Every structure is written in structure tokens, then in C-alpha cells.
Amino acid sequence: MSASLATVLVLAGALTACYLVAALFFLRFWRETRDRLFMFFAGSFALLALQRVALAWAMVNRRDTTLYYVLRLAAFVAILIGILDKNRTAARR
């Protein structure tokens, strides 16, 4: 394993940990408020953590990493859906 790959894997691990911590915070906020926006954010950060782990696995095994970015796209689409859902429910009130 080269030094640059090792650095990338360490950074991927740190990012994964940060994504999971953010997901847990949003999950806690959802549990306290039952606001669906927090659940969308928690799910999105969990998807981002999963994407980072899958990307690191693909890099170690020298596989094509293009497909793993679909997980990242799904996370951002989930955030967008959560924001639209929040605005839609706010407009009803």
C-alpha cells in the first residue's frame, strides 16, 4: 500500500466518523422534535458515511469508483426532498 493510498484511507475513515456523528445528532434532534427534516438529514449523512466506506473499499481493491458516487447523489437528493417536504408542510399551516 502506497503512502498516498494510506493517507486517503485515513482521511476516509475520519470523514466516515464525522458523517456518522452528524447522523446521530440529527437522529437525536428528530427523536426530540419529530420533525421529518431531521430524519432526512440523518439518513443523508448515513448514506454519505456508507459511500465513503464503499469508496475506500473500492480504492483498496482497485475497482472503478464511479458507481459509488450514486450513493452521494442519493444523499443530496434526500436532503433536497427533506427541504421541499418541510416547505410544503409549512405552507399548509
OpenMM code with the backbone's topology and positions (N, CA, C; nanometers):
from openmm import Vec3, app, unit

residues = "MET SER ALA SER LEU ALA THR VAL LEU VAL LEU ALA GLY ALA LEU THR ALA CYS TYR LEU VAL ALA ALA LEU PHE PHE LEU ARG PHE TRP ARG GLU THR ARG ASP ARG LEU PHE MET PHE PHE ALA GLY SER PHE ALA LEU LEU ALA LEU GLN ARG VAL ALA LEU ALA TRP ALA MET VAL ASN ARG ARG ASP THR THR LEU TYR TYR VAL LEU ARG LEU ALA ALA PHE VAL ALA ILE LEU ILE GLY ILE LEU ASP LYS ASN ARG THR ALA ALA ARG ARG".split()
positions = [
    Vec3(0.0850, -0.1172, 0.0000),
    Vec3(0.0000, 0.0000, 0.0000),
    Vec3(0.0892, 0.1231, 0.0000),
    Vec3(0.0625, 0.2125, -0.0919),
    Vec3(0.1447, 0.3323, -0.1016),
    Vec3(0.1065, 0.4319, 0.0078),
    Vec3(0.1950, 0.5273, 0.0288),
    Vec3(0.1704, 0.6270, 0.1334),
    Vec3(0.0503, 0.7139, 0.0997),
    Vec3(0.0326, 0.7465, -0.0276),
    Vec3(-0.0813, 0.8312, -0.0639),
    Vec3(-0.2136, 0.7570, -0.0443),
    Vec3(-0.2164, 0.6262, -0.0737),
    Vec3(-0.3381, 0.5482, -0.0513),
    Vec3(-0.3674, 0.5387, 0.0978),
    Vec3(-0.2645, 0.5216, 0.1780),
    Vec3(-0.2832, 0.5157, 0.3230),
    Vec3(-0.3394, 0.6476, 0.3750),
    Vec3(-0.2912, 0.7582, 0.3227),
    Vec3(-0.3422, 0.8896, 0.3629),
    Vec3(-0.4886, 0.9043, 0.3244),
    Vec3(-0.5229, 0.8616, 0.2047),
    Vec3(-0.6614, 0.8689, 0.1583),
    Vec3(-0.7519, 0.7841, 0.2476),
    Vec3(-0.7042, 0.6664, 0.2863),
    Vec3(-0.7851, 0.5792, 0.3713),
    Vec3(-0.8032, 0.6367, 0.5111),
    Vec3(-0.7009, 0.7000, 0.5651),
    Vec3(-0.7135, 0.7638, 0.6961),
    Vec3(-0.8138, 0.8781, 0.6893),
    Vec3(-0.8043, 0.9590, 0.5854),
    Vec3(-0.8996, 1.0687, 0.5690),
    Vec3(-1.0410, 1.0169, 0.5460),
    Vec3(-1.0544, 0.9078, 0.4722),
    Vec3(-1.1863, 0.8478, 0.4504),
    Vec3(-1.2451, 0.7982, 0.5821),
    Vec3(-1.1620, 0.7411, 0.6664),
    Vec3(-1.2087, 0.6973, 0.7970),
    Vec3(-1.2526, 0.8130, 0.8844),
    Vec3(-1.1772, 0.9208, 0.8809),
    Vec3(-1.2137, 1.0389, 0.9593),
    Vec3(-1.3441, 1.0992, 0.9090),
    Vec3(-1.3597, 1.1077, 0.7773),
    Vec3(-1.4842, 1.1596, 0.7211),
    Vec3(-1.6024, 1.0700, 0.7552),
    Vec3(-1.5814, 0.9400, 0.7492),
    Vec3(-1.6881, 0.8467, 0.7840),
    Vec3(-1.7324, 0.8664, 0.9281),
    Vec3(-1.6365, 0.8804, 1.0177),
    Vec3(-1.6696, 0.9023, 1.1590),
    Vec3(-1.7472, 1.0328, 1.1767),
    Vec3(-1.7051, 1.1368, 1.1084),
    Vec3(-1.7755, 1.2657, 1.1187),
    Vec3(-1.9167, 1.2570, 1.0616),
    Vec3(-1.9329, 1.1879, 0.9490),
    Vec3(-2.0665, 1.1694, 0.8914),
    Vec3(-2.1571, 1.0937, 0.9877),
    Vec3(-2.1035, 0.9907, 1.0531),
    Vec3(-2.1846, 0.9123, 1.1462),
    Vec3(-2.2211, 0.9932, 1.2701),
    Vec3(-2.1299, 1.0757, 1.3178),
    Vec3(-2.1609, 1.1627, 1.4322),
    Vec3(-2.2712, 1.2610, 1.3938),
    Vec3(-2.2623, 1.3194, 1.2758),
    Vec3(-2.3673, 1.4117, 1.2303),
    Vec3(-2.5006, 1.3388, 1.2181),
    Vec3(-2.4988, 1.2165, 1.1659),
    Vec3(-2.6222, 1.1389, 1.1536),
    Vec3(-2.6838, 1.1133, 1.2908),
    Vec3(-2.6004, 1.0815, 1.3886),
    Vec3(-2.6522, 1.0572, 1.5232),
    Vec3(-2.7093, 1.1833, 1.5869),
    Vec3(-2.6471, 1.2971, 1.5634),
    Vec3(-2.7012, 1.4233, 1.6144),
    Vec3(-2.8382, 1.4519, 1.5534),
    Vec3(-2.8492, 1.4373, 1.4219),
    Vec3(-2.9776, 1.4637, 1.3575),
    Vec3(-3.0827, 1.3621, 1.4004),
    Vec3(-3.0420, 1.2398, 1.4251),
    Vec3(-3.1349, 1.1388, 1.4749),
    Vec3(-3.1858, 1.1766, 1.6137),
    Vec3(-3.0962, 1.2272, 1.6955),
    Vec3(-3.1382, 1.2734, 1.8284),
    Vec3(-3.2340, 1.3924, 1.8181),
    Vec3(-3.2040, 1.4865, 1.7293),
    Vec3(-3.2926, 1.6011, 1.7113),
    Vec3(-3.4293, 1.5560, 1.6619),
    Vec3(-3.4314, 1.4560, 1.5731),
    Vec3(-3.5589, 1.4045, 1.5236),
    Vec3(-3.6372, 1.3406, 1.6379),
    Vec3(-3.5689, 1.2644, 1.7215),
    Vec3(-3.6365, 1.1987, 1.8331),
    Vec3(-3.6973, 1.3000, 1.9294),
    Vec3(-3.6313, 1.4143, 1.9471),
    Vec3(-3.6822, 1.5165, 2.0385),
    Vec3(-3.7964, 1.5968, 1.9783),
    Vec3(-3.7896, 1.6264, 1.8482),
    Vec3(-3.8867, 1.7163, 1.7869),
    Vec3(-3.9865, 1.6474, 1.6950),
    Vec3(-3.9534, 1.5276, 1.6471),
    Vec3(-4.0324, 1.4550, 1.5472),
    Vec3(-4.0494, 1.5344, 1.4172),
    Vec3(-3.9542, 1.6224, 1.3899),
    Vec3(-3.9520, 1.6976, 1.2641),
    Vec3(-3.8878, 1.6094, 1.1570),
    Vec3(-3.9602, 1.5839, 1.0501),
    Vec3(-3.9123, 1.4920, 0.9471),
    Vec3(-3.7850, 1.5398, 0.8785),
    Vec3(-3.7617, 1.6695, 0.8759),
    Vec3(-3.6409, 1.7218, 0.8129),
    Vec3(-3.5154, 1.6632, 0.8781),
    Vec3(-3.5193, 1.6480, 1.0103),
    Vec3(-3.4047, 1.5907, 1.0799),
    Vec3(-3.3835, 1.4452, 1.0410),
    Vec3(-3.4917, 1.3719, 1.0154),
    Vec3(-3.4777, 1.2327, 0.9731),
    Vec3(-3.4153, 1.2258, 0.8336),
    Vec3(-3.4552, 1.3165, 0.7452),
    Vec3(-3.3938, 1.3201, 0.6122),
    Vec3(-3.2442, 1.3496, 0.6222),
    Vec3(-3.2064, 1.4422, 0.7077),
    Vec3(-3.0646, 1.4745, 0.7247),
    Vec3(-2.9884, 1.3574, 0.7862),
    Vec3(-3.0473, 1.2902, 0.8852),
    Vec3(-2.9813, 1.1747, 0.9466),
    Vec3(-2.9586, 1.0647, 0.8433),
    Vec3(-3.0592, 1.0370, 0.7633),
    Vec3(-3.0445, 0.9361, 0.6588),
    Vec3(-2.9413, 0.9750, 0.5546),
    Vec3(-2.9383, 1.1026, 0.5210),
    Vec3(-2.8426, 1.1510, 0.4214),
    Vec3(-2.6994, 1.1374, 0.4708),
    Vec3(-2.6760, 1.1728, 0.5951),
    Vec3(-2.5402, 1.1599, 0.6485),
    Vec3(-2.5002, 1.0137, 0.6636),
    Vec3(-2.5960, 0.9271, 0.6938),
    Vec3(-2.5653, 0.7841, 0.6990),
    Vec3(-2.5288, 0.7330, 0.5594),
    Vec3(-2.5989, 0.7804, 0.4560),
    Vec3(-2.5651, 0.7427, 0.3186),
    Vec3(-2.4267, 0.7938, 0.2798),
    Vec3(-2.3933, 0.9145, 0.3231),
    Vec3(-2.2610, 0.9681, 0.2932),
    Vec3(-2.1518, 0.8853, 0.3613),
    Vec3(-2.1776, 0.8382, 0.4825),
    Vec3(-2.0806, 0.7522, 0.5508),
    Vec3(-2.0656, 0.6197, 0.4768),
    Vec3(-2.1768, 0.5637, 0.4340),
    Vec3(-2.1723, 0.4389, 0.3584),
    Vec3(-2.0967, 0.4574, 0.2271),
    Vec3(-2.1182, 0.5688, 0.1618),
    Vec3(-2.0491, 0.5965, 0.0356),
    Vec3(-1.8991, 0.6073, 0.0574),
    Vec3(-1.8586, 0.6688, 0.1666),
    Vec3(-1.7162, 0.6861, 0.1935),
    Vec3(-1.6492, 0.5512, 0.2214),
    Vec3(-1.7184, 0.4633, 0.2944),
    Vec3(-1.6641, 0.3297, 0.3215),
    Vec3(-1.6547, 0.2499, 0.1918),
    Vec3(-1.7601, 0.2544, 0.1107),
    Vec3(-1.7593, 0.1809, -0.0165),
    Vec3(-1.6510, 0.2332, -0.1098),
    Vec3(-1.6319, 0.3633, -0.1103),
    Vec3(-1.5288, 0.4233, -0.1954),
    Vec3(-1.3888, 0.3799, -0.1503),
    Vec3(-1.3663, 0.3772, -0.0199),
    Vec3(-1.2355, 0.3325, 0.0301),
    Vec3(-1.2131, 0.1854, -0.0031),
    Vec3(-1.3168, 0.1042, 0.0115),
    Vec3(-1.3054, -0.0378, -0.0225),
    Vec3(-1.2710, -0.0550, -0.1704),
    Vec3(-1.3362, 0.0230, -0.2554),
    Vec3(-1.3110, 0.0132, -0.3994),
    Vec3(-1.1693, 0.0579, -0.4340),
    Vec3(-1.1193, 0.1579, -0.3641),
    Vec3(-0.9839, 0.2043, -0.3923),
    Vec3(-0.8802, 0.1004, -0.3514),
    Vec3(-0.9034, 0.0336, -0.2386),
    Vec3(-0.8094, -0.0689, -0.1929),
    Vec3(-0.8083, -0.1863, -0.2909),
    Vec3(-0.9246, -0.2233, -0.3400),
    Vec3(-0.9358, -0.3366, -0.4318),
    Vec3(-0.9192, -0.2967, -0.5783),
    Vec3(-0.8821, -0.1735, -0.6015),
    Vec3(-0.8557, -0.1221, -0.7359),
    Vec3(-0.9738, -0.1439, -0.8307),
    Vec3(-1.0895, -0.1062, -0.7838),
    Vec3(-1.2109, -0.1165, -0.8652),
    Vec3(-1.2519, 0.0226, -0.9125),
    Vec3(-1.3380, 0.0241, -1.0110),
    Vec3(-1.3899, 0.1515, -1.0616),
    Vec3(-1.4784, 0.2146, -0.9536),
    Vec3(-1.4573, 0.3416, -0.9275),
    Vec3(-1.5291, 0.4086, -0.8191),
    Vec3(-1.6456, 0.4939, -0.8666),
    Vec3(-1.6721, 0.4954, -0.9947),
    Vec3(-1.7744, 0.5846, -1.0489),
    Vec3(-1.9115, 0.5539, -0.9916),
    Vec3(-1.9479, 0.4280, -0.9832),
    Vec3(-2.0809, 0.3893, -0.9393),
    Vec3(-2.1079, 0.4282, -0.7939),
    Vec3(-2.0040, 0.4366, -0.7122),
    Vec3(-2.0235, 0.4667, -0.5711),
    Vec3(-2.0675, 0.6118, -0.5476),
    Vec3(-2.0498, 0.6952, -0.6466),
    Vec3(-2.0943, 0.8331, -0.6320),
    Vec3(-2.2453, 0.8462, -0.6456),
    Vec3(-2.3128, 0.7408, -0.6881),
    Vec3(-2.4590, 0.7402, -0.6909),
    Vec3(-2.5131, 0.7490, -0.5483),
    Vec3(-2.4438, 0.6881, -0.4526),
    Vec3(-2.4839, 0.6999, -0.3122),
    Vec3(-2.4774, 0.8446, -0.2648),
    Vec3(-2.3749, 0.9136, -0.3060),
    Vec3(-2.3627, 1.0556, -0.2687),
    Vec3(-2.4753, 1.1374, -0.3312),
    Vec3(-2.5057, 1.1078, -0.4570),
    Vec3(-2.6169, 1.1757, -0.5234),
    Vec3(-2.7479, 1.1482, -0.4502),
    Vec3(-2.7692, 1.0238, -0.4092),
    Vec3(-2.8907, 0.9880, -0.3359),
    Vec3(-2.8998, 1.0647, -0.2041),
    Vec3(-2.7874, 1.0838, -0.1377),
    Vec3(-2.7869, 1.1586, -0.0115),
    Vec3(-2.8278, 1.3037, -0.0340),
    Vec3(-2.7748, 1.3651, -0.1375),
    Vec3(-2.8102, 1.5046, -0.1638),
    Vec3(-2.9533, 1.5185, -0.2140),
    Vec3(-3.0014, 1.4212, -0.2877),
    Vec3(-3.1416, 1.4226, -0.3311),
    Vec3(-3.2329, 1.4072, -0.2095),
    Vec3(-3.1944, 1.3235, -0.1139),
    Vec3(-3.2737, 1.3080, 0.0083),
    Vec3(-3.2793, 1.4385, 0.0870),
    Vec3(-3.1702, 1.5116, 0.0928),
    Vec3(-3.1705, 1.6423, 0.1598),
    Vec3(-3.2647, 1.7377, 0.0870),
    Vec3(-3.2593, 1.7379, -0.0444),
    Vec3(-3.3474, 1.8238, -0.1230),
    Vec3(-3.4939, 1.7869, -0.0999),
    Vec3(-3.5245, 1.6583, -0.0970),
    Vec3(-3.6617, 1.6142, -0.0711),
    Vec3(-3.7056, 1.6565, 0.0685),
    Vec3(-3.6164, 1.6451, 0.1652),
    Vec3(-3.6490, 1.6885, 0.3011),
    Vec3(-3.6793, 1.8369, 0.3090),
    Vec3(-3.6025, 1.9172, 0.2391),
    Vec3(-3.6263, 2.0622, 0.2385),
    Vec3(-3.7587, 2.0940, 0.1703),
    Vec3(-3.7843, 2.0292, 0.0571),
    Vec3(-3.9115, 2.0518, -0.0121),
    Vec3(-4.0292, 2.0062, 0.0728),
    Vec3(-4.0143, 1.8945, 0.1422),
    Vec3(-4.1200, 1.8452, 0.2302),
    Vec3(-4.1454, 1.9432, 0.3444),
    Vec3(-4.0396, 1.9977, 0.4010),
    Vec3(-4.0538, 2.0946, 0.5103),
    Vec3(-4.1249, 2.2204, 0.4622),
    Vec3(-4.0890, 2.2683, 0.3429),
    Vec3(-4.1546, 2.3875, 0.2893),
    Vec3(-4.3012, 2.3602, 0.2551),
    Vec3(-4.3291, 2.2402, 0.2079),
    Vec3(-4.4669, 2.2062, 0.1728),
    Vec3(-4.5545, 2.2009, 0.2980),
    Vec3(-4.5040, 2.1401, 0.4056),
    Vec3(-4.5828, 2.1331, 0.5277),
    Vec3(-4.5945, 2.2692, 0.5959),
    Vec3(-4.4948, 2.3546, 0.5799),
    Vec3(-4.5016, 2.4892, 0.6374),
    Vec3(-4.6035, 2.5733, 0.5625),
    Vec3(-4.6185, 2.5500, 0.4316),
    Vec3(-4.7145, 2.6276, 0.3529),
    Vec3(-4.8583, 2.5884, 0.3875),
    Vec3(-4.8794, 2.4656, 0.4329),
    Vec3(-5.0134, 2.4205, 0.4706),
    Vec3(-5.0626, 2.4876, 0.5979),
    Vec3(-4.9693, 2.5240, 0.6847),
    Vec3(-5.0076, 2.5826, 0.8143),
    Vec3(-5.0454, 2.7234, 0.7996),
] * unit.nanometer
topology = app.Topology()
chain = topology.addChain("A")
for resn in residues:
    res = topology.addResidue(resn, chain)
    for name in ("N", "CA", "C"):
        topology.addAtom(name, app.Element.getBySymbol(name[0]), res)
